[in-house]
Amino acid sequence: MSVQNVLNTIKEKGIEWVDFRFVDLNGRAHHISLPAVEVDEGTFENGVAFDGSSIAGFRGIEESDMVMLPDTETSYIDPFTAHPTLIIMCSIHTPDGEPYERDPRGIAQKAEQYLQKAGVGTTAFFAPESEFFIFDEVRFESKQNSSSYFVDSEEAHWNSNRKEEGGNLGFKVGHKGGYVPVAPTDTQQDIRSEMCRLLMEAGLRIERHHHEVATAGQGEINFRFDTLTKSADNLMKYKYIVQNTARQYGKVATFMPKPLFGDNGSGMHVHQSIFNGDEPLFYDKNGYGYLSEMALHYIGGILYHAPALIALTNPSTNSFKRLVPGYEAPVNLVFSKGNRSAAVRIPIAAVTPKGCRIEFRTPDSTANPYLAFAAMLLAGLDGIKKKIDPSELGYGPFDKNIYELSDAEKKEIRSVPGTLEEALRALEADYEFLTEGGVFSKDFIDNYVSLKREEAKAVSIRIHPHEYSLYFDL
C-alpha cells in the first residue's frame, strides 16, 4: 500500500487518529497517536519521534531521541477505539536515519535480507500457532510480606460445586479434557468467532479456531502463513485483537506459557519453510516425511543450536514451567514425522509440495516474534550452510512416543535447557550463527542477555508460597 493509499483511507474512512506503533525487546507494543489532520507524506518520510531512554534495553538518556518509520503495508483500522483510528507498525531508526541495531523489527528485516544474500532462497515463510487462555478473573501480587496469584474461569473443573453462578449448570472442562468439545462444555465459541471476525477485518486470513486441551478456557486460532516480518506483524495484531476482544466480553486473555499448575500450557508451534521464487525448497517426494535434504539440514541447524535458540523462543522464567515432561511439551530435541512429542515435527497429513514444512514446537508466545523468527531462520540457514545432518548427530528421526520410553532410553535424548539462566548461558556460548550477515549484533545479544538475566534473578530471589508448605514447620 502506497503512502497516498493510506492518506486516501484516512480521508475515506473518516479516520481521526493515526496510531504509530513499535515493539520493544520483550515483544510489547508501544504507541504514539497523531491527529489524522497532522499526518501527511512528510510523516511517512521523516517518521515520528519518541524517547528511546524510556524503553527498557534501548538507549541511555544522553542519546534518547529515536524515530519510528511507518510501514504502510501494516495499516489497519483499530476495531476497539471510540474515535476512528488507523494503526501502523513502524521500524526504528536513529536521528541520522540509520536503522537501529536493537530494533526487533529491523532485525527481522535483516534476517530476510540475509536469506537472499546467502543464495539459499528468496523467501522464508512462517506460521505461528499461538495458544492462549481466556479467564474470567485474574489477581496477583508480589510484596515483601506476601506473594500470590489467583485466576478463575466458569469452565474450570474446580468450579463443579460453585454456587455463585446462580445455580451451577455443570458441563465443566475436566483436567486435561478440553480438546475440541462442543457446547455447552465449550463456552467460548462465540468469543473466539468474534476474535476471528475482527482479525479477518484487520487483514488476517483465518484458517480455524478451537478449544484447546487445558481446563479453564484454553483456545487457539490459526491464521495463514506469511513472510517472516509480516508473520511477526500479524502475530502482534493477533495478540492485540485477542486480548482486547476478551476485555470487551468482560474477560481477560493471556499468552503466558503456564498460567495454571498441573495442566497443559500454551505454546507457539512455528511452521516454517523456504521458497526460491515459486519453487518450494523443502519438498522431496522420496525424502523422509517428504522433506528435501535442504530441509533436513535446516532441522539440523534448529536442533543443534536449540539450547541457545530457546533463550529467544522461550525467553521467560514461566516458559520453563511449561517445558517439563508429561504435558505434551516438546522438551526432547529430536525430529519426527507426525510425532507431537518431538521438538521438531514434520506434518505429513495432506502434504503438497508448497505445503511441505517443518514445525518447531518448543517456542511460546512470551517470545518477541521478530527476534524468535529471525533466530530460527538463522539457525536453519546455518544448518544448510554447514550441511548439519540431524540423524548423524543423534536427533532422530524418532517415531516413538518419547514419554513412554524407559529412563535409560530417555537419557540418550538431548533435552532443552531446564531454566532461563541455562538458556542464557547457552546463548552466550553459541551466538555466532545469529551474527551472520550482521543480522544480530554482539552488542544486541549482550544487552538482551543482561535484561533477561535481571528477570531471572528477580524471580529466583523471591519467596515462593509453596516454600511455606515445604519448610515453614522445620
Wavefront OBJ file of the C-alpha trace (Angstrom):
o trace
v 0.000 0.000 0.000
v 1.425 3.369 -1.006
v 1.542 6.441 1.229
v -1.126 8.011 -0.955
v -3.386 4.984 -0.466
v -3.029 5.339 3.297
v -3.844 9.033 3.099
v -6.871 8.193 0.943
v -8.023 5.644 3.525
v -7.734 8.252 6.264
v -9.990 10.567 4.290
v -12.482 7.980 3.017
v -12.940 6.198 6.371
v -13.147 9.344 8.453
v -10.046 8.436 10.456
v -9.463 10.847 13.327
v -6.230 9.413 14.769
v -3.242 7.548 13.349
v -1.596 5.228 15.868
v 2.111 4.596 15.207
v 3.496 1.508 16.953
v 6.827 -0.170 17.620
v 7.908 -3.220 19.597
v 10.405 -3.371 22.465
v 12.888 -6.169 23.195
v 10.354 -8.193 25.193
v 7.784 -8.026 22.400
v 5.438 -5.485 23.960
v 3.912 -2.945 21.608
v 4.123 0.799 22.323
v 2.290 3.581 20.522
v 2.001 7.295 19.857
v -1.181 8.702 18.298
v -1.213 11.689 15.942
v -4.300 13.619 14.827
v -5.088 12.431 11.315
v -5.184 16.032 10.067
v -1.497 16.345 11.011
v -0.423 13.240 9.072
v 0.898 13.804 5.561
v 3.566 12.454 3.213
v 6.244 14.062 5.355
v 5.163 11.980 8.345
v 5.962 8.798 6.438
v 9.220 10.172 5.061
v 10.565 11.696 8.276
v 8.927 9.410 10.842
v 7.599 10.009 14.351
v 9.991 10.936 17.171
v 9.947 9.205 20.575
v 12.061 8.896 23.720
v 14.143 5.709 23.484
v 15.521 6.092 27.018
v 12.081 5.285 28.445
v 12.064 1.852 26.771
v 13.956 -0.873 28.659
v 17.024 -2.027 26.758
v 17.009 0.732 24.151
v 19.073 3.870 24.824
v 20.503 5.961 27.634
v 19.060 9.360 28.485
v 22.039 11.069 26.843
v 21.102 9.637 23.408
v 17.384 9.187 23.793
v 15.994 10.677 20.558
v 14.720 7.977 18.220
v 12.417 7.796 15.207
v 9.608 5.443 14.179
v 9.448 4.965 10.399
v 5.953 3.756 9.387
v 5.434 0.708 7.163
v 2.304 1.466 5.112
v 1.765 -2.248 4.377
v 0.873 -2.864 8.033
v -2.000 -0.392 8.346
v -5.419 -1.481 9.619
v -8.340 0.171 11.404
v -8.444 -0.339 15.166
v -11.711 -2.168 15.959
v -11.761 -1.071 19.616
v -11.358 2.711 19.747
v -14.316 5.074 20.101
v -12.615 7.540 17.739
v -11.777 6.038 14.315
v -8.087 5.131 14.489
v -5.663 3.711 11.942
v -2.854 1.517 13.305
v 0.524 1.418 11.525
v 3.533 -0.648 12.618
v 6.946 1.024 12.437
v 10.617 0.174 12.352
v 13.055 2.189 14.462
v 15.805 4.447 13.168
v 18.353 6.739 14.776
v 18.004 10.517 14.250
v 20.573 10.353 11.433
v 18.395 7.907 9.507
v 20.245 4.667 10.240
v 18.294 1.515 11.187
v 18.604 0.982 14.939
v 20.507 -2.245 15.620
v 18.407 -3.076 18.691
v 15.087 -2.738 16.856
v 13.467 -6.195 16.829
v 11.520 -5.480 13.643
v 14.657 -4.229 11.949
v 16.430 -7.459 12.926
v 13.632 -9.490 11.322
v 14.004 -7.481 8.118
v 17.775 -8.034 8.114
v 17.224 -11.778 8.511
v 15.092 -11.785 5.355
v 17.782 -9.829 3.508
v 20.459 -12.270 4.682
v 18.447 -15.224 3.333
v 18.605 -13.720 -0.146
v 22.286 -12.770 0.139
v 23.131 -16.317 1.262
v 21.805 -17.620 -2.051
v 19.648 -20.287 -0.403
v 16.243 -18.977 -1.462
v 14.219 -15.820 -1.836
v 11.569 -16.124 0.865
v 11.098 -17.731 4.283
v 7.523 -18.406 5.335
v 6.419 -18.637 8.970
v 3.118 -19.663 10.548
v 2.845 -19.446 14.359
v 0.147 -21.353 16.267
v -0.239 -19.205 19.361
v -2.370 -20.652 22.183
v -3.954 -18.595 24.961
v -6.246 -18.769 27.982
v -9.420 -16.725 28.472
v -10.098 -16.264 32.183
v -12.976 -14.597 33.996
v -10.717 -13.146 36.670
v -7.030 -12.685 37.401
v -5.424 -11.267 40.546
v -1.775 -11.281 41.631
v 0.703 -9.519 43.890
v 4.355 -9.776 44.869
v 5.300 -7.857 48.010
v 7.908 -8.087 50.721
v 5.458 -9.825 53.044
v 3.085 -11.568 50.611
v 3.007 -13.276 47.260
v 0.023 -14.758 45.466
v -1.882 -15.197 42.239
v -5.456 -16.206 41.504
v -7.205 -16.995 38.235
v -10.711 -18.284 37.680
v -12.939 -19.470 34.857
v -16.536 -20.570 34.613
v -15.275 -23.550 32.590
v -12.762 -24.769 35.172
v -13.189 -28.213 36.699
v -12.541 -26.790 40.186
v -15.860 -24.902 39.887
v -18.037 -28.005 39.579
v -19.514 -27.253 43.050
v -19.535 -23.443 42.872
v -22.844 -21.800 43.827
v -22.084 -18.204 42.861
v -23.224 -18.798 39.280
v -26.849 -18.567 40.424
v -27.283 -22.294 40.076
v -24.365 -24.356 38.792
v -25.083 -25.586 35.263
v -22.326 -28.205 35.127
v -20.525 -29.111 31.892
v -17.143 -28.052 33.272
v -13.969 -28.830 31.336
v -12.135 -31.668 33.012
v -8.451 -31.706 33.867
v -6.626 -32.013 30.507
v -10.089 -32.622 29.000
v -10.622 -29.531 26.885
v -9.588 -30.602 23.400
v -12.336 -29.589 20.925
v -15.517 -30.289 22.956
v -18.781 -28.829 21.691
v -21.112 -26.532 23.632
v -22.217 -26.328 26.366
v -18.810 -27.555 27.570
v -17.079 -25.130 25.224
v -18.471 -21.800 26.428
v -16.135 -19.689 24.286
v -17.236 -20.447 20.722
v -18.763 -17.012 20.228
v -15.894 -15.045 21.720
v -13.358 -16.890 19.539
v -15.582 -16.368 16.491
v -15.744 -12.651 17.263
v -11.963 -12.571 17.575
v -11.732 -14.238 14.167
v -14.185 -11.776 12.613
v -12.131 -8.830 13.808
v -8.868 -10.474 12.754
v -10.246 -11.026 9.254
v -11.428 -7.425 9.062
v -7.895 -6.407 10.046
v -6.457 -8.389 7.136
v -5.568 -11.804 8.542
v -6.610 -14.941 6.706
v -8.100 -17.185 9.399
v -7.911 -20.943 8.907
v -9.737 -22.231 12.014
v -10.265 -21.879 15.763
v -10.922 -24.378 18.540
v -10.857 -25.069 22.284
v -7.553 -26.477 23.493
v -6.638 -29.238 25.960
v -6.451 -27.458 29.313
v -9.325 -26.659 31.597
v -10.303 -23.028 32.341
v -10.684 -21.662 28.820
v -7.664 -22.527 26.697
v -8.066 -21.738 22.995
v -6.252 -21.421 19.706
v -6.832 -19.514 16.474
v -4.759 -20.342 13.390
v -4.023 -17.765 10.725
v -2.387 -18.144 7.332
v 1.390 -18.224 6.926
v 3.267 -15.246 5.526
v 6.811 -13.992 5.115
v 8.962 -13.635 8.241
v 8.437 -9.972 9.135
v 4.805 -9.973 8.009
v 4.078 -13.035 10.164
v 5.599 -11.269 13.164
v 3.465 -8.193 12.374
v 0.434 -10.464 12.126
v 1.182 -12.068 15.475
v 1.333 -8.652 17.145
v -2.030 -7.835 15.546
v -3.382 -11.233 16.653
v -2.405 -10.760 20.305
v -3.800 -7.211 20.367
v -7.181 -8.274 18.983
v -7.451 -11.422 21.139
v -6.702 -9.536 24.349
v -8.967 -6.591 23.617
v -11.874 -8.743 22.424
v -11.665 -10.659 25.701
v -11.751 -7.341 27.548
v -14.926 -6.337 25.670
v -16.540 -9.558 26.876
v -15.578 -8.787 30.477
v -12.867 -11.451 30.411
v -9.068 -11.463 30.229
v -6.825 -13.288 27.748
v -3.239 -14.256 28.483
v -0.489 -15.809 26.373
v 1.560 -16.900 29.405
v 3.037 -20.343 28.720
v 1.978 -21.791 32.092
v -0.678 -19.826 33.977
v -2.084 -22.999 35.615
v -0.284 -25.629 37.675
v -0.709 -29.247 36.618
v -2.429 -28.798 33.249
v -1.294 -28.158 29.703
v 0.451 -24.884 28.999
v 0.228 -22.609 25.970
v 2.815 -22.979 23.232
v 3.533 -21.292 19.936
v 4.333 -24.015 17.419
v 6.069 -22.356 14.468
v 5.737 -23.800 10.956
v 8.452 -22.706 8.537
v 9.702 -23.297 5.008
v 11.877 -21.688 2.331
v 10.973 -20.945 -1.278
v 13.022 -19.809 -4.256
v 10.501 -17.687 -6.122
v 7.521 -20.022 -6.527
v 9.606 -23.171 -6.010
v 9.290 -24.872 -2.597
v 12.735 -25.973 -1.420
v 11.708 -28.216 1.476
v 9.836 -30.842 -0.592
v 11.118 -34.191 -1.873
v 8.514 -36.869 -2.588
v 11.101 -39.568 -1.814
v 12.507 -37.988 1.334
v 11.747 -38.780 4.958
v 8.413 -37.088 5.698
v 8.574 -35.739 2.113
v 11.452 -33.482 3.157
v 14.354 -32.462 0.946
v 17.968 -32.715 2.043
v 17.949 -28.935 2.498
v 15.000 -29.191 4.894
v 16.768 -31.890 6.927
v 19.858 -29.704 7.188
v 17.590 -26.824 8.283
v 16.242 -29.104 11.029
v 19.825 -29.985 11.942
v 20.588 -26.298 12.469
v 17.483 -25.766 14.595
v 18.221 -28.748 16.866
v 21.978 -28.147 17.086
v 21.510 -24.516 18.142
v 18.332 -25.170 20.168
v 19.798 -24.557 23.659
v 20.857 -21.050 22.592
v 17.817 -20.531 20.375
v 15.479 -21.187 23.291
v 16.766 -18.050 25.034
v 14.936 -16.177 22.254
v 11.999 -18.520 21.562
v 11.186 -19.226 25.244
v 12.501 -16.105 26.946
v 10.594 -16.045 30.249
v 11.025 -17.849 33.543
v 7.432 -19.014 33.083
v 8.447 -20.675 29.797
v 10.276 -23.359 31.729
v 7.207 -24.198 33.826
v 5.734 -25.410 30.520
v 8.883 -27.153 29.292
v 8.577 -30.177 31.564
v 7.767 -33.773 30.543
v 4.213 -35.079 30.673
v 2.115 -32.180 29.361
v 2.690 -32.546 25.605
v 5.539 -30.055 25.978
v 8.255 -30.707 23.366
v 11.283 -30.873 25.643
v 13.101 -33.532 23.614
v 15.467 -32.303 20.901
v 14.589 -34.790 18.191
v 12.651 -34.666 14.916
v 9.903 -36.939 13.674
v 7.062 -37.066 11.172
v 3.684 -36.510 12.750
v 5.008 -37.043 16.291
v 3.892 -34.317 18.703
v 6.332 -35.402 21.419
v 9.283 -34.250 19.273
v 10.683 -30.708 19.332
v 10.595 -30.673 15.524
v 7.571 -32.295 13.911
v 7.109 -32.852 10.192
v 3.415 -32.529 9.297
v 2.531 -35.314 6.838
v -1.258 -35.087 6.511
v -2.409 -33.961 3.046
v 1.089 -32.809 2.103
v 1.612 -30.827 -1.094
v 4.943 -29.539 -2.403
v 4.083 -25.965 -1.439
v 2.636 -27.049 1.907
v 5.669 -29.098 2.910
v 7.221 -27.577 6.029
v 8.798 -28.223 9.393
v 7.212 -27.345 12.741
v 9.324 -26.251 15.707
v 7.076 -26.958 18.703
v 9.192 -25.672 21.585
v 8.553 -21.873 21.355
v 5.892 -19.979 23.286
v 4.215 -16.596 22.947
v 6.345 -14.761 25.502
v 8.844 -14.668 22.629
v 9.304 -11.467 20.692
v 8.178 -12.809 17.288
v 10.585 -10.642 15.291
v 13.572 -11.944 17.249
v 12.351 -15.528 17.510
v 11.535 -15.946 13.817
v 14.813 -14.309 12.780
v 16.788 -16.560 15.141
v 15.046 -19.720 13.895
v 15.781 -18.789 10.289
v 19.442 -18.118 11.072
v 19.787 -21.419 12.933
v 18.239 -23.258 9.994
v 20.419 -21.441 7.469
v 23.496 -22.345 9.491
v 22.408 -25.978 9.269
v 22.046 -25.656 5.495
v 25.395 -23.881 5.151
v 27.256 -26.497 7.238
v 25.148 -29.435 5.979
v 24.289 -30.469 9.531
v 22.706 -33.935 9.310
v 20.385 -34.308 12.314
v 20.448 -38.109 12.032
v 24.233 -38.240 12.308
v 24.082 -36.137 15.466
v 21.516 -38.416 17.106
v 18.476 -36.191 16.707
v 16.347 -38.829 15.028
v 14.163 -39.462 13.199
v 12.355 -40.629 16.311
v 8.957 -42.160 15.615
v 8.091 -43.364 19.111
v 6.128 -41.812 21.974
v 9.055 -40.404 23.919
v 7.060 -40.141 27.140
v 6.632 -43.934 27.183
v 10.348 -44.743 26.880
v 12.355 -46.263 29.710
v 14.577 -43.999 31.793
v 17.642 -45.498 30.129
v 16.270 -44.717 26.670
v 15.329 -41.171 27.679
v 18.894 -40.494 28.838
v 20.034 -40.880 25.241
v 17.831 -37.976 24.124
v 19.091 -34.412 24.354
v 16.706 -32.080 26.205
v 16.016 -28.357 26.256
v 17.583 -26.197 28.988
v 15.798 -26.500 32.312
v 15.815 -22.813 33.240
v 16.050 -19.408 31.605
v 19.522 -18.969 33.103
v 20.703 -22.188 31.437
v 19.350 -20.972 28.100
v 21.075 -17.602 28.514
v 24.390 -19.322 29.234
v 23.888 -21.424 26.109
v 23.274 -18.253 24.089
v 26.463 -16.671 25.442
v 28.401 -19.770 24.354
v 26.725 -20.138 20.942
v 25.750 -16.872 19.274
v 27.886 -16.670 16.122
v 25.137 -18.108 13.926
v 22.998 -15.089 14.894
v 25.615 -12.530 13.872
v 25.974 -13.911 10.333
v 25.268 -11.170 7.818
v 25.119 -8.623 10.640
v 21.537 -9.636 11.483
v 22.092 -9.636 15.255
v 24.974 -7.657 16.720
v 27.126 -8.800 19.633
v 26.001 -5.632 21.422
v 22.371 -6.651 20.993
v 22.995 -10.153 22.333
v 24.942 -8.902 25.352
v 22.235 -6.345 26.116
v 19.469 -8.923 25.669
v 21.183 -11.446 27.954
v 21.662 -8.760 30.600
v 17.975 -7.789 30.536
v 16.753 -11.375 30.677
v 19.214 -12.283 33.417
v 17.750 -9.499 35.551
v 14.272 -11.026 35.041
v 15.549 -14.463 36.050
v 17.234 -13.034 39.138
v 14.101 -11.102 40.144
v 12.145 -14.363 40.190
v 14.840 -16.516 41.785
v 15.340 -14.310 44.864
v 11.661 -14.087 45.743
v 9.995 -16.410 48.220
v 7.541 -18.855 46.666
v 4.325 -19.583 48.598
v 4.906 -23.337 48.226
v 8.131 -22.968 50.196
v 5.996 -22.257 53.251
v 4.228 -25.584 52.721
v 7.540 -27.369 52.429
v 9.690 -25.713 55.064
v 7.809 -23.460 57.495
v 7.460 -26.095 60.246
v 11.024 -27.385 60.097
l 1 2 3 4 5 6 7 8 9 10 11 12 13 14 15 16 17 18 19 20 21 22 23 24 25 26 27 28 29 30 31 32 33 34 35 36 37 38 39 40 41 42 43 44 45 46 47 48 49 50 51 52 53 54 55 56 57 58 59 60 61 62 63 64 65 66 67 68 69 70 71 72 73 74 75 76 77 78 79 80 81 82 83 84 85 86 87 88 89 90 91 92 93 94 95 96 97 98 99 100 101 102 103 104 105 106 107 108 109 110 111 112 113 114 115 116 117 118 119 120 121 122 123 124 125 126 127 128 129 130 131 132 133 134 135 136 137 138 139 140 141 142 143 144 145 146 147 148 149 150 151 152 153 154 155 156 157 158 159 160 161 162 163 164 165 166 167 168 169 170 171 172 173 174 175 176 177 178 179 180 181 182 183 184 185 186 187 188 189 190 191 192 193 194 195 196 197 198 199 200 201 202 203 204 205 206 207 208 209 210 211 212 213 214 215 216 217 218 219 220 221 222 223 224 225 226 227 228 229 230 231 232 233 234 235 236 237 238 239 240 241 242 243 244 245 246 247 248 249 250 251 252 253 254 255 256 257 258 259 260 261 262 263 264 265 266 267 268 269 270 271 272 273 274 275 276 277 278 279 280 281 282 283 284 285 286 287 288 289 290 291 292 293 294 295 296 297 298 299 300 301 302 303 304 305 306 307 308 309 310 311 312 313 314 315 316 317 318 319 320 321 322 323 324 325 326 327 328 329 330 331 332 333 334 335 336 337 338 339 340 341 342 343 344 345 346 347 348 349 350 351 352 353 354 355 356 357 358 359 360 361 362 363 364 365 366 367 368 369 370 371 372 373 374 375 376 377 378 379 380 381 382 383 384 385 386 387 388 389 390 391 392 393 394 395 396 397 398 399 400 401 402 403 404 405 406 407 408 409 410 411 412 413 414 415 416 417 418 419 420 421 422 423 424 425 426 427 428 429 430 431 432 433 434 435 436 437 438 439 440 441 442 443 444 445 446 447 448 449 450 451 452 453 454 455 456 457 458 459 460 461 462 463 464 465 466 467 468 469 470 471 472 473 474
